[in-house]
Amino acid sequence: MKILKQKILTWEYAYAVLFFISLLYPDTISPTTSLIIFCIITFLKYHTEGFRLNFPLFVISEALAYYIDFAYIKLLSLGITVFAIWYFPIFSFPKPSGHFFCGYKTLNFAGGNVASVFYPTDQFTDTVPYETNGNSWRKFYLVQRLFGDKPRSWIYRIALNFMKHIEMAVNNDARIISKAQMSHNKKLPVIIFSHGLAGNRNIHATILRNWAIHGYLVFAIEHTEQIDVPLTMCLSDMQKLRFDQVLQRRDQIKLLLDYICSKKNLSQFFDEDIEIDESKISIAGYAFGAASAAYTALHEKRITGVCILLDPWLFPIMHQIKDQQLNKPTLIIRSIGFEKQMEHVYKNKENCIEFLKKNNSEFLRQSMSCTFEGSTHVGLTDLIYYIPRELTLAKLFNKVKNVENFVIYHNGLTEIFLDTMLNEGENGTRGTIDTVLRRFKNYVAKKKKPDVFIKDNLT
């Protein structure tokens, strides 16, 4: 069963209908009338759907139909429009597979900080916009400059303009599940998530939502810091700058922990009698956010659960953690694309393995670093649902047809890891990586997906 469906953008289909009717009834729809209708559709599209990278193709189609009033040209315009819709798909959020639905709230806490809260609910309500600040395009543009590229800002403005109109598949301000619906101890396990440099607190909404519908209380903090640095900055200075930013993020996480460890605060926030399971407070992050999560896990005693690092960039912290012990079940999911991009300078794979070895032998049996064939850095974000073809053309993702596969791999592996490591088995002990691997292999087979999992050798 497919978990992804192509999203229908009404006004893009309206372009196709316009050219189809113009082709069938040329005496009724004159070139001038067609142009007026096209402008009206474009106005409505901009204000309700936004523009995507395929928008210039619609403009070309209308220009051809307006200036060359022949039937075969109108047929060509229709063909270009249909191609633009088909070649640049956009997918809806994946179907949920957990025991609950996903609720969503915005939390404002100490220091002017903000976090998105994803939590289990049994109630349907209105959803919320995906974007948090309206300028996602700018962050992605600045990050590309970090790698020495010279992207055109207008391309990012057009390609990501529509994201301000995307809505998340969550239930805004829905009631949280009752204690009767919670696990045996009537307390909720917690996951704190830190996004990457180019991200925002909702850019990993799919995986955060998946954790929430399986019974976790998930907090995704909004981070703001300097993204681009001069290309002439030496490596040591850049490492120091990024480490200082890690410390700022750690302080944000500490403030969040102060808030959520207060039963009074949470009960007021949810307007329910809510308790968290302080023995199961986990932390996760992506890219630079994974470095923030890793460093916090090493130093913050209130992180008592597991550590999940999604395609981490650990370079900013490695010089500061030489003699420290982690001793937490840790899952690292790398991407082959990011490894190739960073291997000459940052040694991502080696850093990941070195970080895992900060566990003693007991916790090392509950930890692993892994990847998937064909994986890319952006494949761990929600962008693969919204601009899959654009990412493929930019060589940041491999194939549009693989989007669903990576959703299944990442959601499944992280959920199985959390369940195995945080929930006691029949013999009263938590599972090991062997248990995770066995369950994940069965999961992939049940989903009828190719087995492209690669586990790193820690020796």
Legacy VTK file of the C-alpha trace (Angstrom):
# vtk DataFile Version 3.0
C-alpha trace
ASCII
DATASET POLYDATA
POINTS 459 float
0.000 0.000 0.000
1.370 3.407 -0.981
1.788 5.908 1.838
2.447 8.872 -0.469
-0.036 10.469 -2.846
0.637 13.224 -5.346
-0.913 16.467 -4.186
-3.277 18.249 -6.565
-2.606 21.968 -6.900
-5.906 23.385 -8.146
-4.640 26.354 -10.126
-1.985 24.347 -11.959
-4.727 22.048 -13.201
-6.736 25.162 -14.066
-3.991 26.132 -16.529
-4.379 22.764 -18.242
-8.174 23.131 -18.377
-7.801 26.609 -19.903
-5.552 25.372 -22.715
-7.783 22.340 -23.295
-10.926 24.487 -23.658
-9.022 26.958 -25.894
-8.096 24.032 -28.127
-11.675 22.698 -28.324
-13.470 26.056 -28.663
-11.100 28.481 -30.437
-13.976 30.757 -31.507
-15.173 31.144 -27.911
-11.790 31.511 -26.169
-9.792 34.069 -28.143
-6.071 34.633 -27.431
-6.933 37.834 -25.554
-9.600 36.113 -23.477
-7.181 33.266 -22.744
-4.543 35.757 -21.585
-7.004 37.488 -19.251
-8.099 34.172 -17.748
-4.441 33.111 -17.426
-3.650 36.300 -15.498
-6.596 35.735 -13.173
-5.516 32.142 -12.495
-1.946 33.327 -11.890
-3.155 35.961 -9.415
-5.186 33.351 -7.520
-2.347 30.842 -7.650
0.155 33.308 -6.199
-2.115 34.145 -3.266
-3.384 30.627 -2.498
-0.739 28.154 -3.718
2.400 30.145 -4.507
4.781 29.615 -7.418
7.043 26.637 -8.014
9.978 26.056 -10.340
7.560 24.831 -13.042
5.803 28.217 -13.223
7.937 29.502 -16.161
6.638 26.562 -18.222
3.064 27.760 -17.723
4.102 31.255 -18.834
5.772 29.821 -21.942
2.615 27.849 -22.744
0.436 30.963 -22.549
2.918 33.033 -24.578
2.890 30.453 -27.370
-0.912 30.272 -27.397
-1.247 34.074 -27.397
1.258 34.981 -30.099
0.741 31.992 -32.419
-2.975 31.348 -32.895
-2.844 27.861 -34.425
-4.445 24.642 -33.203
-1.200 22.672 -33.076
0.422 25.441 -31.000
-2.455 25.297 -28.524
-1.995 21.536 -28.406
1.705 22.122 -27.703
0.782 24.579 -24.913
-1.483 21.954 -23.384
1.284 19.360 -23.638
3.837 21.639 -21.955
1.371 22.363 -19.132
0.589 18.694 -18.528
4.321 17.920 -18.601
5.020 20.687 -16.054
2.456 19.212 -13.655
3.632 15.627 -14.134
7.390 16.280 -14.159
7.335 18.427 -11.002
5.219 16.407 -8.554
4.435 17.474 -5.018
3.392 14.861 -2.454
1.019 15.081 0.472
2.249 14.187 3.954
2.603 10.404 4.400
-0.324 8.541 5.923
0.050 8.007 9.693
0.689 4.460 10.901
0.633 4.765 14.703
-1.946 4.252 17.392
-2.981 7.927 17.575
-3.288 11.097 15.504
-0.802 13.957 15.811
-1.597 17.084 17.780
0.356 20.303 17.417
0.968 23.340 19.602
3.448 26.220 19.643
5.346 26.640 22.920
6.902 29.943 23.964
9.352 29.453 26.817
12.124 31.269 28.683
14.508 33.583 26.851
12.100 34.319 24.011
12.519 30.798 22.647
9.928 28.939 20.590
9.297 25.241 20.005
6.810 23.206 18.014
5.184 20.488 20.098
4.008 17.278 18.411
2.008 14.951 20.642
-0.465 12.035 20.507
-4.144 12.930 20.269
-7.444 11.254 19.398
-9.048 14.450 18.105
-9.347 15.985 14.633
-8.986 19.780 14.368
-7.733 22.344 11.865
-4.170 22.055 10.610
-1.457 24.754 10.574
0.948 26.286 8.024
4.186 24.408 7.514
6.496 27.419 7.454
7.413 29.149 10.702
9.019 32.366 9.454
8.153 32.791 5.769
11.765 32.886 4.524
12.805 29.237 4.211
14.225 29.964 0.765
16.844 32.296 2.252
18.271 29.691 4.652
18.687 27.122 1.873
20.254 29.759 -0.344
22.802 30.712 2.321
23.730 27.095 3.060
24.463 26.412 -0.615
26.889 29.340 -0.513
28.741 27.582 2.314
29.867 24.922 -0.160
31.331 27.488 -2.540
28.345 27.485 -4.895
27.087 30.750 -6.364
23.342 30.172 -6.541
20.922 32.785 -7.831
18.651 33.951 -5.040
15.703 34.452 -7.409
15.707 30.726 -8.231
15.228 29.909 -4.546
12.535 32.571 -4.228
10.535 30.989 -7.045
11.222 27.330 -6.252
10.281 27.653 -2.568
7.661 30.405 -2.782
4.821 27.912 -2.482
6.011 26.539 0.874
4.299 29.342 2.785
1.000 27.847 1.598
1.774 24.239 2.606
-0.141 22.906 5.607
1.083 20.168 7.925
-1.020 17.061 8.497
-1.428 17.812 12.211
-4.294 18.795 14.494
-3.768 22.245 15.921
-4.493 22.664 19.656
-6.098 19.226 19.821
-6.455 17.672 23.259
-3.644 15.383 24.322
-4.453 11.734 25.001
-5.745 10.892 28.459
-3.720 8.998 31.057
-5.946 5.975 30.441
-4.626 5.883 26.854
-0.958 6.173 27.843
1.521 3.394 28.576
1.482 1.393 31.785
3.089 4.111 33.949
0.728 6.844 32.650
3.654 9.071 31.705
4.789 10.292 28.302
8.326 9.688 26.984
9.909 12.856 25.572
12.052 13.578 22.503
13.785 16.937 21.979
14.751 17.711 18.377
17.316 20.192 17.001
17.143 21.120 13.301
20.032 21.867 10.934
21.510 25.206 9.875
19.182 25.603 6.877
16.114 24.279 8.652
13.368 25.371 10.955
11.480 23.606 13.705
8.950 22.072 11.288
11.165 20.948 8.416
11.285 17.396 9.828
7.570 17.339 10.627
7.033 13.933 9.006
9.429 12.025 11.248
8.463 14.078 14.338
4.795 13.433 13.618
5.541 9.728 13.258
7.110 9.650 16.729
4.140 11.539 18.188
1.515 9.169 16.814
3.432 6.314 18.453
3.010 7.927 21.852
5.968 10.313 22.216
5.869 13.953 23.286
8.150 15.744 20.811
9.600 19.244 21.170
11.313 20.828 18.136
13.161 24.024 19.036
13.538 26.960 16.647
17.210 27.951 16.325
18.472 31.177 14.799
22.148 31.866 14.210
24.591 33.091 11.576
24.542 30.646 8.672
26.936 31.832 6.013
30.587 32.541 6.751
33.308 34.036 4.533
34.791 31.389 2.241
38.206 32.698 3.251
37.636 31.792 6.939
40.153 29.169 8.055
38.903 25.788 9.274
39.852 26.334 12.935
38.047 29.697 13.097
34.971 28.210 11.471
35.043 25.290 13.932
35.195 27.739 16.847
32.277 29.770 15.451
30.124 26.673 15.019
31.057 25.323 18.454
29.959 28.612 20.041
26.650 28.156 18.229
26.396 24.605 19.593
26.763 26.047 23.093
23.962 28.519 22.384
21.730 25.673 21.236
22.637 23.608 24.300
21.543 26.507 26.497
18.221 26.637 24.626
17.725 22.926 25.241
18.488 23.374 28.943
15.827 26.084 29.195
13.360 23.762 27.484
14.242 20.963 29.921
13.643 23.348 32.833
10.171 23.990 31.446
9.074 20.451 30.596
10.396 18.908 33.813
7.840 21.011 35.690
4.557 19.126 35.950
2.786 22.421 36.625
4.058 23.971 33.387
2.988 21.039 31.205
-0.398 20.696 32.866
-1.074 24.380 32.228
0.207 24.165 28.664
-2.010 21.190 27.749
-4.823 22.070 30.163
-4.611 18.438 31.305
-2.967 16.537 34.152
0.198 15.551 32.276
3.426 13.961 33.478
6.509 13.112 31.477
8.607 10.015 32.050
11.866 11.553 33.263
13.622 8.209 32.768
12.859 8.426 29.042
13.902 11.884 27.885
15.642 11.425 24.528
17.343 13.856 22.181
17.685 13.916 18.399
18.974 16.222 15.704
19.820 16.609 12.042
23.171 17.709 10.557
24.418 20.650 12.663
21.438 20.017 14.948
22.798 16.503 15.479
26.052 18.043 16.761
23.962 20.130 19.165
22.036 17.044 20.281
25.221 14.973 20.669
27.011 17.604 22.747
23.951 18.105 24.958
23.594 14.350 25.454
27.179 14.237 26.724
26.705 17.022 29.270
23.059 17.073 30.317
22.111 14.470 32.956
18.408 14.968 32.290
18.832 13.313 28.872
18.095 9.825 30.161
16.753 8.078 27.072
18.383 7.585 23.691
20.277 9.745 21.220
19.276 9.794 17.520
21.572 11.616 15.096
20.291 12.057 11.544
23.127 12.587 9.025
25.207 14.379 11.650
27.896 16.964 11.073
29.959 16.372 14.227
33.046 18.336 13.189
32.194 21.412 15.346
32.304 19.397 18.606
34.906 16.667 18.080
37.834 18.703 19.457
35.866 19.370 22.666
34.741 15.852 23.620
37.904 13.749 23.584
37.694 12.283 27.113
33.954 12.325 27.746
31.600 9.372 28.158
28.213 9.158 26.447
26.724 5.889 27.719
23.365 6.167 25.998
21.812 3.977 23.288
22.640 5.903 20.107
21.416 5.583 16.526
23.270 7.383 13.747
21.783 7.412 10.252
24.291 8.783 7.746
23.744 9.520 4.070
26.133 8.445 1.342
25.656 11.728 -0.513
26.640 13.880 2.479
29.610 11.618 3.227
30.995 12.083 -0.292
30.449 15.829 -0.092
32.224 16.214 3.248
34.739 13.358 3.451
37.855 15.269 2.347
37.609 17.902 5.092
35.238 16.817 7.856
35.592 12.993 7.939
31.939 12.482 8.826
31.955 8.691 8.948
35.058 8.535 11.146
33.606 11.143 13.508
30.353 9.181 13.814
32.161 5.978 14.739
34.453 7.804 17.175
31.418 9.363 18.850
29.692 5.987 19.264
32.806 4.586 20.936
32.239 6.981 23.812
29.788 4.355 25.038
30.944 1.567 27.307
30.558 -2.026 26.114
26.990 -2.310 27.421
25.707 0.763 25.609
27.814 0.046 22.535
25.704 -3.097 22.050
22.706 -0.763 21.965
24.208 1.663 19.445
24.995 1.707 15.747
25.906 3.870 12.782
24.320 3.000 9.457
23.253 4.274 6.054
21.166 3.297 3.027
22.277 2.830 -0.569
21.426 5.896 -2.627
20.773 8.056 0.438
21.286 11.831 0.332
21.475 14.547 2.975
18.228 16.221 1.987
16.470 12.836 1.969
16.065 13.117 5.744
13.973 16.300 5.445
10.427 17.015 4.277
11.742 18.774 1.158
11.698 15.478 -0.724
7.869 15.592 -0.653
7.596 19.169 -1.885
10.394 19.614 -4.431
11.582 16.098 -5.340
12.232 16.859 -9.015
13.936 20.149 -8.241
16.252 18.360 -5.801
16.956 15.674 -8.395
17.854 18.261 -11.031
20.176 19.935 -8.509
21.742 16.504 -7.824
20.723 16.684 -4.164
18.419 13.644 -4.401
18.634 10.562 -6.595
15.228 9.579 -8.016
11.694 10.853 -7.454
10.419 7.276 -7.338
12.580 6.628 -4.255
10.884 9.251 -2.073
8.452 6.779 -0.517
11.215 4.233 0.133
13.268 6.643 2.228
10.195 7.771 4.180
9.596 4.148 5.125
13.260 3.451 5.942
13.793 6.487 8.179
10.437 6.404 9.956
10.598 2.662 10.488
14.177 2.433 11.741
13.894 5.327 14.210
10.552 4.126 15.572
11.829 0.552 16.011
15.013 1.820 17.696
13.027 3.979 20.138
10.628 1.173 20.983
13.380 -1.408 21.416
15.653 0.722 23.588
13.059 2.488 25.739
10.586 -0.294 26.413
11.539 -3.308 28.499
11.222 -6.745 27.008
9.719 -9.847 28.529
12.850 -10.572 30.560
12.926 -7.058 32.062
15.897 -5.866 29.965
16.016 -3.536 27.033
16.856 -4.810 23.590
20.102 -4.662 21.652
20.996 -3.614 18.130
20.530 -7.246 17.041
16.884 -6.918 18.083
16.548 -3.658 16.148
18.084 -5.176 13.026
15.842 -8.236 13.162
12.698 -6.127 13.601
13.721 -3.669 10.893
14.448 -6.432 8.395
10.960 -7.859 8.980
9.483 -4.360 8.695
11.137 -3.713 5.307
10.040 -7.119 4.017
6.458 -6.472 5.125
6.501 -3.127 3.291
7.869 -4.931 0.199
10.769 -2.519 -0.170
14.339 -3.339 -1.300
16.836 -4.037 1.481
19.454 -1.300 0.983
20.497 -1.037 4.647
24.243 -0.797 5.379
25.559 -1.085 8.950
28.918 0.514 9.714
31.693 -1.584 11.207
32.739 -0.039 14.538
36.097 -1.813 14.735
LINES 1 460
459 0 1 2 3 4 5 6 7 8 9 10 11 12 13 14 15 16 17 18 19 20 21 22 23 24 25 26 27 28 29 30 31 32 33 34 35 36 37 38 39 40 41 42 43 44 45 46 47 48 49 50 51 52 53 54 55 56 57 58 59 60 61 62 63 64 65 66 67 68 69 70 71 72 73 74 75 76 77 78 79 80 81 82 83 84 85 86 87 88 89 90 91 92 93 94 95 96 97 98 99 100 101 102 103 104 105 106 107 108 109 110 111 112 113 114 115 116 117 118 119 120 121 122 123 124 125 126 127 128 129 130 131 132 133 134 135 136 137 138 139 140 141 142 143 144 145 146 147 148 149 150 151 152 153 154 155 156 157 158 159 160 161 162 163 164 165 166 167 168 169 170 171 172 173 174 175 176 177 178 179 180 181 182 183 184 185 186 187 188 189 190 191 192 193 194 195 196 197 198 199 200 201 202 203 204 205 206 207 208 209 210 211 212 213 214 215 216 217 218 219 220 221 222 223 224 225 226 227 228 229 230 231 232 233 234 235 236 237 238 239 240 241 242 243 244 245 246 247 248 249 250 251 252 253 254 255 256 257 258 259 260 261 262 263 264 265 266 267 268 269 270 271 272 273 274 275 276 277 278 279 280 281 282 283 284 285 286 287 288 289 290 291 292 293 294 295 296 297 298 299 300 301 302 303 304 305 306 307 308 309 310 311 312 313 314 315 316 317 318 319 320 321 322 323 324 325 326 327 328 329 330 331 332 333 334 335 336 337 338 339 340 341 342 343 344 345 346 347 348 349 350 351 352 353 354 355 356 357 358 359 360 361 362 363 364 365 366 367 368 369 370 371 372 373 374 375 376 377 378 379 380 381 382 383 384 385 386 387 388 389 390 391 392 393 394 395 396 397 398 399 400 401 402 403 404 405 406 407 408 409 410 411 412 413 414 415 416 417 418 419 420 421 422 423 424 425 426 427 428 429 430 431 432 433 434 435 436 437 438 439 440 441 442 443 444 445 446 447 448 449 450 451 452 453 454 455 456 457 458
